[in-house]
Amino acid sequence: MYSPETLSRSRTVVGLSERTLTALAAAALGVLILWAVGFSPAGIVHNAAHDTRHTMAFPCH
């Protein structure tokens, strides 16, 4: 079991530049996904979403 002192010493401080870089990387990935979906045929996107819903046991019908 960890004591509160051990936990507080094990925390790392993330700088602003690292958070900014992470946010930019996430935004670039999101734009890339939107671009790929935007130029793909509608049937492919629908089938991928449909299969994903079934895989996660989410009702889609």
N, C-alpha and C positions, 0 to 999 in steps of 0.2 A: 504494500500500500504506500502511496506517495503522500508525503506531508505537504501542506500548503507552501512551505519554504522551498521545497524541491521543485514544485511545479512553477513557482514564480521565477526561479533561476533558470528553468529550462526554456522559457519563452524567448523567441527571437524577435528582433525589431526589424520590420521591413521598411526600407526607405521609400521616399516619394518616387524616386526614379524607377525603382523596381515595380512599384504599384502602377505607375504610368505605363511602363513597358508591358506589363501583364494586361492592362486594360486595352492597350493598342493591339496586342496580339489577339485578344478575344474579339475585338471589333473587326479586325481583318478576317478572322475565321468566319464570323457571322456574315460579312459581306461576300466572302467566297462561296459560302453555302447558298445564300440568296441568289447570287449570280448563276451558280450551277443549276439550281432548281428553275430559275427563270428561263434558261435556254434549253432545258430538257423537255422532251415530249410529255404532254399532260398524263398520258397513260402510265408512263414509267413512275412518275411522282405519285400518282394515285395508288398504284400497286405497292410501292414501297411503304407508303403510309398505312395502307390497308394491312399488309403483312405485319408491320410493326405493332399495330393495334391488336391483332390476334396474338402475337407473341407475348404482349403484356396483359393478356386476358381482359382487354378493354372492349366493351360492346361497341360495334360499329354498324350494325344492321338495324 
